Amino acid sequence: MTLENSQKSGSRLAPSLLIVAAWLVTLVASSLPAAIWNQFAGPTPPWLLWAKAALVAVSIVIAWAWKRVRPLRSYFILLLVQILVWWLVDWIRTTTPWSQSEGRVPWVVGLLGIQLLKAGAATLTIIVLLLVVHRRADAFLVKGQLDARVEPVRWLGLKGDGSWKVVAPIVAVAAGAIMFVVLAMANGPSATTLLQGLPLLPAALLFSATNAFSEEVSFRSSLLAPLHQVIGKGPAMAVTSVFFGLAHYAGGVPLATLPTVLMTGFLGWWMAKSMLESKGFFWPWFIHLVADIPVFFFLAMRSLA
């Protein structure tokens, strides 16, 4: 059901109800509960994840039974899939054989294994997504229109006279440059270390591409596809961007990780915008890839140390 249809068939409050419900369930499914728990109660208990999964599962049942929130049912299903597949990835990495081998093998081999796990999570997500939306184009699992117009955004000064063919590379390079500066300031690598890491740059490029693919499937396609026609483009971009930003909360004091969450959330907003307006996967994947290159390059240099 599209947003227009939901407005015609239901109460005037229905669209607002759908937006509020989408926000509430998304925040429950995100890393926000863990961040709050870490701040006020200490380390995150294992049961918290299962409590989140149970609450999202209850939301699916409610959406099945309550006609006014039924359009969100597919979105809630995909949220639950994200909780479960990423739990599975983390669980596999904590098993004794995997954790022992990950600590012994070279960086490239270890990270290749992690990327294969994430690709498996993305594959499971794609299967469920296609069962829900049926068509690859509706799931944004197509290249898309590369020269699509960038729709105006007043608060950013975008007038709507640009093309994603121009804007996407600018956003990608800017994100990559900012990420490089932030990581360089945090790690302080010497010129010698940078030169020693150059032979690992091809591996960093490969892992950036595979990581961008897996995360764009999980955090963009799978969430935007069932959501944007239900609550509208702007709210869908906001909801999924917050979920993506919170996914980069790595534990500890929330205020200490707030810049990372905000930065990745804003980048997620750009990638969501590019996906919806180009109606495809290529530009968000490309932006994500370029932004990830400094991350994997610095991981490569850290492995040398």
C-alpha positions in Angstrom: 0.0 0.0 0.0 1.4 3.4 -0.9 1.3 6.5 1.3 -1.4 8.0 -1.0 -3.6 4.9 -0.7 -3.1 4.8 3.1 -4.3 8.4 3.3 -7.3 7.7 1.2 -8.4 4.5 2.9 -7.7 5.3 6.6 -8.1 8.0 9.1 -6.5 11.4 8.7 -4.2 10.4 11.6 -3.0 7.3 9.9 0.1 8.7 8.1 1.2 10.3 11.4 0.6 7.1 13.3 2.6 5.2 10.7 5.5 7.6 11.0 5.5 7.5 14.8 5.2 3.7 14.8 8.1 3.4 12.3 10.3 5.6 14.5 9.5 3.8 17.7 10.1 0.3 16.4 13.2 1.4 14.6 14.7 2.9 17.7 13.9 -0.2 19.6 15.6 -2.3 16.9 18.7 0.0 16.8 21.8 0.2 19.0 20.1 2.9 21.1 18.9 0.6 23.9 22.5 -0.8 24.2 23.9 2.8 24.3 21.4 3.8 27.1 22.2 0.6 29.0 25.9 1.2 28.7 25.5 4.7 30.0 23.4 3.9 33.1 23.9 0.2 33.9 27.2 -1.0 32.5 28.0 -3.7 29.9 25.2 -4.8 27.6 23.6 -8.0 28.8 23.1 -10.8 26.2 19.3 -10.8 26.8 18.9 -7.3 25.6 19.3 -8.3 22.0 16.6 -11.0 22.4 14.3 -8.5 24.1 14.7 -6.2 21.1 14.0 -9.0 18.7 10.9 -10.0 20.7 9.5 -6.5 20.7 10.0 -6.2 16.9 8.3 -9.6 16.5 5.4 -8.3 18.6 5.3 -5.3 16.4 4.9 -7.6 13.4 2.0 -9.4 15.0 0.3 -6.1 15.9 0.8 -4.8 12.3 -0.7 -8.1 11.1 -3.8 -7.6 13.3 -4.2 -3.8 13.3 -5.3 -2.4 9.9 -4.0 1.1 10.5 -0.4 0.0 10.9 -0.5 -3.0 8.6 1.4 -1.1 5.8 4.5 -1.3 8.1 4.4 -5.0 8.5 7.0 -5.7 5.7 9.3 -3.1 7.2 9.1 -4.6 10.6 9.9 -8.0 9.2 13.0 -6.6 7.5 14.1 -4.9 10.8 13.8 -8.3 12.6 15.9 -9.9 9.8 18.6 -7.3 10.4 18.7 -8.0 14.1 18.9 -11.8 13.5 21.4 -11.9 10.7 23.9 -9.5 12.4 23.5 -11.5 15.6 24.4 -14.6 13.6 27.5 -12.9 12.2 28.6 -11.8 15.7 27.9 -15.3 17.1 29.9 -17.1 14.5 32.9 -14.7 15.1 32.7 -15.6 18.9 32.9 -19.3 18.4 36.2 -20.8 19.5 37.4 -22.1 16.1 36.6 -18.8 14.4 38.0 -16.5 17.1 41.2 -18.5 17.4 41.8 -18.6 13.6 41.0 -14.9 13.2 43.7 -14.0 15.7 46.4 -16.1 13.9 45.8 -15.6 10.2 47.1 -12.6 8.3 45.0 -9.4 8.2 43.9 -9.9 4.6 42.7 -13.5 5.3 41.0 -12.6 8.5 39.1 -9.7 7.0 38.2 -11.7 4.0 36.5 -14.2 6.3 34.5 -11.4 8.0 33.5 -9.9 4.6 32.3 -13.4 3.5 30.1 -13.6 6.7 28.7 -10.1 6.0 28.0 -11.1 2.4 26.1 -14.1 3.7 24.1 -11.8 5.9 23.3 -9.7 2.9 22.3 -12.7 0.8 19.8 -13.8 3.5 18.5 -10.3 3.6 18.1 -10.1 -0.2 16.1 -13.4 -0.2 13.7 -12.1 2.4 13.5 -8.7 0.7 12.6 -10.2 -2.6 10.0 -12.4 -1.0 8.4 -9.2 0.4 8.7 -6.8 -2.5 9.0 -9.3 -5.4 10.7 -7.1 -7.9 14.4 -6.2 -7.9 13.6 -2.7 -9.1 11.3 -2.2 -6.2 14.0 -3.4 -3.9 16.5 -1.0 -5.5 18.7 -4.0 -6.4 19.3 -2.5 -9.9 21.9 0.0 -11.2 19.4 2.8 -11.3 19.3 6.0 -13.3 22.9 7.4 -12.9 22.1 10.8 -14.3 18.9 11.3 -12.2 18.2 14.8 -11.0 19.1 15.7 -7.4 16.0 17.0 -5.8 16.2 20.3 -4.0 17.0 20.5 -0.2 16.6 24.0 1.1 18.6 23.6 4.3 21.6 22.3 2.3 21.3 24.9 -0.4 20.5 22.3 -3.1 18.5 24.0 -5.8 17.6 20.8 -7.7 19.5 21.7 -10.8 22.2 19.1 -10.4 22.6 15.5 -11.5 23.7 12.5 -9.3 26.4 11.9 -11.9 28.0 15.1 -10.6 26.8 15.2 -7.0 27.5 11.6 -6.0 31.2 11.7 -6.8 31.5 15.0 -4.9 29.7 13.5 -1.8 31.9 10.4 -2.0 35.2 12.2 -2.3 34.2 14.6 0.5 33.2 11.8 2.8 36.4 9.9 2.0 38.5 12.9 2.7 36.8 13.7 6.0 37.2 10.1 7.1 40.9 10.1 6.2 41.5 13.3 8.1 39.6 12.0 11.2 41.4 8.7 11.2 44.8 10.4 10.6 44.2 12.7 13.5 43.2 9.8 15.7 46.0 7.4 14.7 48.8 9.8 13.8 50.6 7.6 11.3 54.1 8.5 10.2 55.0 8.9 6.5 56.9 5.6 6.8 53.8 3.8 8.1 51.7 5.2 5.2 54.2 4.0 2.7 54.4 0.6 4.3 50.6 0.3 4.0 50.5 1.1 0.3 51.0 -2.6 -0.8 47.8 -3.4 1.1 45.8 -0.7 -0.6 44.3 -3.1 -3.3 43.0 -5.3 -0.4 41.5 -2.2 1.2 39.8 -1.3 -2.0 38.4 -4.8 -2.4 37.1 -4.8 1.2 35.6 -1.4 0.8 33.6 -2.6 -2.2 32.4 -5.7 -0.5 31.6 -4.0 2.8 29.7 -1.3 1.0 27.7 -3.9 -0.9 26.7 -5.8 2.3 25.8 -2.7 4.3 23.9 -1.0 1.5 21.7 -4.2 1.2 21.2 -4.4 5.0 20.8 -0.7 5.9 19.5 0.9 2.7 17.7 -1.4 0.2 16.1 -3.7 2.8 14.7 -0.8 4.9 13.9 1.9 2.3 12.2 -0.5 -0.1 9.3 -1.4 2.3 9.2 1.9 4.0 9.4 4.9 1.6 6.0 4.4 0.0 4.3 4.0 3.4 5.6 7.0 5.3 7.0 9.1 2.5 10.5 9.9 1.2 11.7 12.4 3.8 10.6 10.4 6.9 12.0 7.2 5.4 15.4 8.8 4.8 15.5 10.2 8.3 14.4 6.9 10.0 16.9 4.7 8.1 19.7 7.2 8.4 19.3 7.3 12.2 19.3 3.5 12.3 22.5 3.4 10.2 24.2 6.0 12.3 23.3 4.2 15.6 24.6 0.9 14.0 28.1 2.5 14.3 27.8 2.9 18.1 30.7 0.8 19.3 30.1 0.7 23.0 31.4 3.0 25.7 30.2 6.4 26.6 27.5 7.6 24.0 28.8 11.2 24.1 32.2 10.0 23.1 30.9 8.2 20.0 28.3 10.8 19.1 30.5 12.5 16.4 30.8 9.1 14.7 27.1 8.3 14.9 26.2 11.8 13.6 28.7 11.7 10.8 27.7 8.2 9.6 24.0 9.0 10.0 24.4 12.1 7.8 26.3 10.1 5.2 23.5 7.5 5.4 21.0 10.3 4.6 23.0 11.1 1.4 23.1 7.5 0.4 19.3 7.1 1.1 18.6 10.2 -1.0 20.8 8.9 -3.9 19.0 5.5 -3.8 15.5 6.9 -3.8 16.2 9.5 -6.5 18.3 7.4 -8.8 16.0 4.4 -8.1 19.0 2.1 -7.8 21.9 0.7 -5.9 24.9 2.0 -7.7 25.3 5.6 -6.3 24.8 4.7 -2.6 27.2 1.8 -3.1 29.8 4.0 -4.7 29.5 6.7 -2.0 29.8 4.1 0.7 32.8 2.4 -1.1 34.8 5.6 -1.3 34.0 6.6 2.3 35.2 3.2 3.5 38.6 3.2 1.7 40.3 5.2 4.5 38.8 3.0 7.1 40.2 -0.2 5.6 43.5 1.4 4.7 44.0 2.4 8.3 43.0 -1.1 9.4 45.6 -2.4 7.0 48.3 -0.1 8.5 47.3 -1.2 12.0 47.8 -4.8 11.1 51.4 -4.0 10.1 52.0 -2.6 13.5 
